[in-house]
């Protein structure tokens, strides 16, 4: 039933703005959860256990639903960013562009430039090794700090798209 409703929705600027507000909010929520309780919980574990748990999460995060949430939202942001430039005189265009850039740069860009390379380095380390323990200490701080940036950017993007809904 839900699929039928979604398929029958006409693709309009209003629907795309709503999709973006929800998508950015959803992604911000996932990032927020990691910043506020997942990473602090992992930091409380002995390094081998924390590393092994994070390695498992890194692998399971690469799934169709999560990838759709992150990259489907990014694709729609790209479309809205470009279309906002062609409709610059229309109300809300600045919010569409700002939301799109916040999400594309602050959430997706930071993920690709900072969080993914940190994940890749952690993925190949032996959780029980001294190299693993050393990497884990810096990983917790660096990954979490960049995750805070992603959280704030995705939330600000959601707010921008929400404001644009009123225009």
N, C-alpha and C positions, 0 to 999 in steps of 0.2 A: 504494500500500500504506500509506504513512504517513498519507495523508488518511483512509483507511478506519479506521485505528486511532484517530486523533484524533476522528473523527465518532462512533465507537462507545464512546468513553470516557464513562461517566456523569458528569454535572456534579455533583460533590460538593465539599464544603468542602476536602477534601484536595487534589483536583485543582486547584481554584482557587488554593489557597495555593502549590502547586507552580508553576502558571502564573505567578503573581505573582513568586515568587522568581526564576524564570528570566527573565521579562520585565524586571524591574527590573535584574537582573544584566546582561542583554544591553544595555539602554540605558546603564547605567553604563559598560560596556565601550566603547561608541561614544564617549561623552563623554570617557572616560579617554584614548582614542586621540587625540582632538583636543587635549586638554590637554597630553599628553606628547610628541607628535611632529608632529602635523599643523600646529598653530599655530606652534610653534617653527620648523618648516621653512618655512612661509610667511613668517615674519618675516625669514628669511635672504635672501629674494628681493628684488630691487628693487621698490619700491612698485607700479608698474604691473602687474608680473607677479603679485605677491602678491594684489593686489586682483582681477585678472582670474580667478585660480585660485579665490579664495574666492567670487566671484560665481558661478562655474560650480558649485561645491559647494553653494551655497545653493539653486540651481535644482534640481540633481539630488537633493538631500536630500528634496525634496517628491515622494515616490514611494509607492506603496501599501504596500510592505513596511516601510519605515521609519515611515510614519505608523501602520500597524497596531501595530508594536512600541511606539511611544510612546503612542498614544491608546487602543489596545486594552488595554494595561496600565493606563492611567489609568481606563478604564471599569470594569475589574475592581476596581481600588482603591476607586473610589467605592462599588461594590456591597459590598465587604468592610468598608469603613469604616462604612457604615450598618448592615450586619448585625452587626458587632461590638458596636454600641451596644445592639442587642436581645438579644445573647447575652453581656452583660458579665460574668456570673458564670462563664462557661465558661473553661477554661484556654486561654491564648493570645490571648484577645480583646484584651488590651492591646497585644500585638505586631502583631495585625492592624490595629488602629487606628493605632498608631505608624508602621508601614510604609506604610500608605495615606496618612497625612498627610505623611510625609517625601517620598513620591513626588509626590503631587498638588501640594504647596506648593513643595518644594525642587527638583523636576525640571521638572514641567509649568508650574507657576506662574512660576518664574524664567525659563524659556524664553519664555513669553508676555510677561512684563513687561520683561525685559531683553534677552535674546539676539535675539528676533525683531525688535524695533525697531532694534537695531544692524544686523541683517542688511538690513532694509528701507532704512536710510540708505545702507548700502554698495552696495546693488543699483542705485541710481540715479546713483551718482557715475561720472564718466568716469575710468577707471583712470590715464590719462596726465595728468590735470589737477593743478594745485597744491592744489585743494580735496580731490582724491582722496588725495594724499600726506599732507595734514594730517589728514584723517579716518582714514586707515589707521593712523597712529601711535597715536591714542587707541583705535581699534577693537581693535587687537591686545591692548592691555592690558585694556580693559574687558570685551571679549567673553570673553577667556581667564579672567579672574578670575571672572566669573559662570558660566563653564563648569566651573570647579573646584567651585563650590557645587553645581551640578547633578550632577556626578560623585559628590561625597560624599553627597549626599542620596539618589541612586538606589542607591548601594552600601549605605548604611545601611538603606534600605528593603528591599533584597534580603536583608540579614542578618536584619532583623526577620521577614520572611516565612519565612526558613529556620528561625529559632527556633520560629516558630508551627507549622511542620510537625511538630515533636516533640510538640506538645500535642494 
